[in-house]
Amino acid sequence: MLAFTFIVAVGAGLLFGVAPALRGSAQGLVVELKEGGRGETVGRARQRLRSGLVVAEVALSLVLLCGTGLLLKSLLRLQSVDLGFQPENVLVMRLDLPDTRYSEDEQRIAFVREVIGGVSGLPGVSSSGTVLALPFTGMAATLTYSIEGVTASDEELATEYQAVTSGYFRTMGIPLLKGRTLSDDDNVDAPRVVVINETLARRHWPGEDPVGRRIAIGDESNSLEIVGVVGDIRHFSYDRAPRPEAYMSYFQDPWPMMGLVVRAETDPLSLVGAVRREILAVDSDQPVYAVNSMDRVLAESIRPRRFTVQLLGLFAGVAIALALVGVYGVISYTLSRRVQEMGIRMALGAGQGDVLHLGLSWGLKLVLLGTGIGLVAAIALTRFISSLLYGTSATDPAVFLAVSVMLTAAAALAAFVPAQRAARRDPLAALRYE
């Protein structure tokens, strides 16, 4: 990468240094004397080249700014999506119970009961619970299900399956919509029950109350009574719609792997040491890993999108700086070559406003031309980032308008500075200018 950057830098220096040198050396002395004589303006060809470069800089800046604006708006909309749960002040971690020590269901249940009891009693802990697969970790258990009288393919009759303890819903802030949630009394000696999410309820019982209905998950022998309906959550990512999800009591289906969730009253990471000690007090050899706050888990899930916005924003910033410097340089150079002309104008009665208008109008023409070209290019090119956008059109008019206005205003300011300096020049000094 360093070698590539070095080659590009040297190549650009040679290209933009040698090209004008060759152009100057190819012209005859008479041409130089004509273009460099007293009172003459710069040659039209050179002026068009400089103006063309400025127009290109403005157009490129606009394309990059439009891309950045679209990605930024998409990121903001993504972060405002209702996840279905409350991630604030939630501590999460993973536990895997080894089969060598927890081969029996009773052993796993006893371990979880002790851990939940100890953690829930810690100062600063509001509630705690366990779940088979934590949200936004890329993990899930998908099982097929069957409902009496419903026939469909296995792909259509598939649900995300969770084994949870009673405190999971309260800890994560998942709302109860109908019926009840699971309790510690839903154990191996009690009737087998399940809580489903709103998506699953709406799929098979639209406009009806599914509480009391039965659903078989995994195989037909695992028939469960639906006792409640909870709100949907986005389990995998911000931009992936909720899928059907079923929650069974951990004490009726104890899995060896689980995620522990703890709702704290303050900073959840301050409880890591205390929670870990409670787990080790139950089993000193039990490993705890993937310890984090839920907020950080969510932030990590959109880190690639945020990085893309930051990277494109950096490029857009550099492009804007180049465009503004280009506008300033061209206007300043053009007006410096027309000092005597402006002196004559002012001597004949032109005011500072007329001179200011002369320089500013020239700069605005370049900016508006570059903006127009940039808008056309942006409309054609931003469709290539449509797959990175969420809830935002690749040709969002609000973004395009805001970017155009912002860039035009900044470029107009860059043109105003040299134009104002030229307008304040003393007419007599301008007439004597060499």
N, C-alpha and C positions, 0 to 999 in steps of 0.2 A: 504493500500500500504506500509506503514511503517512497519507493522507487517510482511508482506510477504518478504520485503527486508531484515529485520532482520533475519528471518528464513533461507533465502537463504544464507546470509553472514555467519551465524554460521554453517550452514550445510556444506558450502564449506570449511570453516576452519577446521571442524572436519574431513571431508573426506580426504583432502589433507594433514592434519597433522597426523591423526591416521594411515592412510594407510602405509606410509613409516616407521612409528614407529613400527607397527606390523610386517612389513617385516623384519626390523632390529632385533627385539627381537626373531623372529622365527629361525634365523640363529645361528649355533653353533659357539663356540669360535674359532675353527680351521679355519672355513671359513672366519671369520673376520680377523684372523691373516694372512691368505693367501692373501686376497684382500687388506689388509691395510699395508702389508710389504713394506719395502724400495724398491723403484723402480717399484712397481706394478702399473698398471693402474686400473681405476675403473672397476668394474664388467660389463661384456657385457650387462647383463639384465638391470642394472640400466642405462647404457648409452643409450640403445635402448629406454627405457621409457622416458628419458629426451629428446632424439632426436625426439621421436614420439610426445611429447607435443609441441615442437617447430614447427614441421611440421604442426600440427593441428592449431596452432596459426596463422601461415602464411596463411594456406588455408582459415581459417575463415576470416582473414583480407582481403584477396583477394575477397571473396564473397561479403563482405560488401562494399568494395571499388568499385567493379563492379556495384553493385546496386546504390550506390551514384553517380557514374559517369554517369550511364544511366539516372537517374532522373535529374541530373544537366544539361546534354546535352538536355534532353527533355524540361526542363524549359527554357533554353536559346533559343531553337527553338520556343517555344510557345511565348515568349516575342518578338521575331523578326517577328511574323506574321503581315502582313499588315491588320490593322483593318478597313481600308476604310475611316477613319476619323482621324483628328489630335487632340489628347486629351490635348496637352500642353497648359497651361494657360487658361483653360476653367473651369469656375465655374458653378456648377449645384445645383439645389434645386427643391423641390416639392411644388406644390400649389394645394389645393383642394377647389373649390368654393362651399360653402354650398347652397343647394337648397332653403333654406329659404330666401336668399338674392339674389340669382342668378338663379332664376327659368326660366327666359327668355333668349333666345339666344342673344338678343340685349344687355342685361346686361353683359353677359360674354364677348362679343366682345368688349364692351366699356371698361371693366376692363383691358383686355389684351392690347388693344391699348394704354391706358394711362401708364400701367406699362412698356411696351416695349419702348414707347417714352421717359419716364423718365430715365430708366436704360441706354438706348443707348446714352443719353446725358451726362452721368457721365464722369468725367475725368478719363482717364486710361481704358475706355471701347472701344473696337474696334467694336463690334457688339453684338447683342443679339437676342434671339428668343425663341419660345416655341415649345414643342413637346408633344405628348400624352404620350409616354413611353420612358424614357431615356434609352440609351444603358447600358448594363451590370448591370441592376437593377433587372433582373428577371421578369420584367413586360412587357406585350405585349397585344395587341388586335388582335385577329386572326379572320378574316371574310372570308366567301366564296365569290367567284366572278364568273361571267359568261362572256363569249365572244361569239359573234355570230358565229355559225358554229363549235364551240368546245364543245364536250361532254366528260365528265369524272366524276369521283366520287367527292364527296364534299371534301374528304381528299386531292385529287390531285389538286383541284381548291380552294386552301386556300392561303391567303396572310396575312402577318403582315400588319396591318393598322395603319397609323399615321395621326394625324391632326396637322399640323405645321404652323407656321407663316413664312413669307418670309425670315427672317434673319436666320432661323435654319441652312440651308445648308452652308451658308458662315461662320457662327459661328463655326460649327463643322468641316469645311473643307472638306465637301463631294463634290466631283467633279461632274460637269455637263458634260454628255457625248453627249447628243443630245437634240435639242429643247431648251426650257427655263425652269427655275424654277418657283415657285409660287411667286406671287406678292401681295401687299396689295390691288390691284384692283380686285383680285379674291375674290369677296364678294358675298353676297346673291343676288345682282342684276345682277351679271355677269354670263355667262355660266359656268356650273359646270365642273371643270377640275381636272386632277390628274397627278402626276408625279410618274413614276414607277422606280424600280431599274433594274440593268442590268440582274439579274437572271430571273426576270419576263419577261423582254423583250426577252431574249434569249430562254425562254421556249416556247413562242408562235409565235415569229417573228424572228427566227434565220436568220441572214444575211439580215434582212430587217429593215426598219425604222418604228418603231411603232407610231411615232408622227402622230397625226391625227386620229388614230384608237380609237375605243370606248371599254370601259370595264364597266360592271355593278358590283358594290361592295355592298355586303350586301343583296340586292334584285334587281330584274330586273328593278325596277323603278328608281334606283339610277345609271343611265347611265352617265358615265363621259368620257370626251374627254382627251386622253393622250396628254399632251403638252411637256413632257420632259422625259429624261432618265438620272438618276444619278448613280453613282458608288455604288457597293455593300458595306455594312458595316456588321461587325460581331456584332450582336445586343445582343446576350446572353452570349457568352464566347469566349475565344481565339480559342478553339478547335472545335467550332461548326460552320459549314459552313454557309454562308449567305443563307437566305431563300427569297422567293419572298416578296417584300415589296412595298406598295403603299402609297403615300403621298398626302393627300388632304389639301386644304387650311383651316386653322382654322376658317377663317371668313365665310366659307361656311358650316362648320360642327363643331361648338364650343362645346367642351366637358367640363364638370365641373372640371376634373382633368387634370393636365399638369405638365410638367417639364420645368423649366426655365434654359436656357443655356446662359452664358455670357462669351465672349472672352475678356480677359484682356491683357493689354500691358506688365504687369509685373506679380507679384504673384497674382493669382486669389483670394486667401483667404483674401487678404488685402481689397477686395471690398465688403466683406460680409456685413459689417455695412452699407455702403452707399446704396447697393442694397436693403437691408431690409428696410431702411428708405423710399426709393422710393415706395416700395410696401405698406407700412403702410400709406404713404401719400395719396394713392388712397383709401385704406380701412384699417382703424386703427385696425379692428378686424380680419384681414386676417392672419391666421397662416402660417408660413414658416417652412419647416422641411427638413430633409435629405440634409442639406447643406454640400457640399464637393467640392473638386477639382476633375476633371475627372481623373487625374493621380492617385489619391488616390482610387477612385472607381475601377480602373483597378487593382491596387496593391492588393486591398482587395479581388478581384475575384480570384486571384491565390495564396492567402495566404495559403490555405491548402496544395497546392503543394509545396510551398516554405518551409513550416514547415516540411513536410515529408523529403525533401532534407536535411534540417538542422539536423533533428533528426537522420536520417540514417548516415549522415556525422559525427555526434558526436560519434555514436556507432563505425563507421569505424575508427575514430581517436583513440578511446580507444583501439580498437583491434590492430591497428598498433603499438601503444605504447607497448602493452603487447608482441606482436610478436618480436619487436626489442629488448626489454629487455630480452626476452627468448633467442633469438639468441646470444646476448651479453653474457648472463649468462652461457649458455651451452658451448660456445667456450672458455670463460674465465676459467670456471671450468675444462674443458677437458685439456686445455693447462697447467693449474696449476698442474694437476696430472701427466703431462708428462715433468716436468721441467728437471729432471735428464736425461731423454732420449734426450731432445733437447740439453742439455749441452754436452752429449757424441757426438751427431751428429756434433755440432759446433767444438768440440775438434778434431774430425776426418776430419774436413775440410769443413763442411757445412757452407754456408754463411747465412747472415740475410734473404736474399731473399728466400732461401730454407725453413727456419723456418716459414717465413711469408706465403709462399705458402702452407705449411702443415696445418696451422690453417685456412687460408682463404678458401682453397678448401673444408675443412670439413664443414665450415659454408655455403658455396655456394651449396653444395650438399643438405643440409637440406632445404635451401631456394627454390632451383629449384624443389625439390620434393614437397614441400608445394604449390608452385605456380602451378605446374601441377595438383595436386589434387584440388586446389582451382578453377582453370579454368573449370574443369569438373563439379564441384559442382555448379559454377556460371551459366554455360550453362543450367544446369538442374533446377536451382532455380529462375533465373531472369525472367522466363516466368510468374511467379506468379505476377509480378509487371507490366506486359505488358499493363494492363488496365490503368495504371497511366502514360504511356509514350505517347508522341506526336511526330510524325515524326522521331522516333528512334526505331530501332529494339531491341528486348530484348537480342539479341546476337550480338550487334554492335561490329565488329572486331576492330575498331579504339579505342573504350573505353577499351575493354579487353586488347589490346596491350599496351596502355598507362598506364593502371593500373599495369599490370604485370611488365613493365619496371621500373616504379616508385617504386613499392614495392621491387623488386629485388635489385635495386640500394640502397635503404635505408637499407635493411637487409644486403647487402654486406658491407656497411659502418659500421654497428653494429658489424659484424664479423671482420672487418679490425682492429678496435681499439685494442681488446685484442691480436690479432695475432701480430700486430706491437709491442706491449709492450713486448710480449714474445720474439720476434726476437731481441730486443735491450738488452736483459738480458746478463750479463757477463757470459761467459761459466764456469769460475772457481766457480762463485757463484752458478750457476746452478748445478754443480757437488756436491757441499757441501750442497745442499738444502735438508732439512729434511721434 
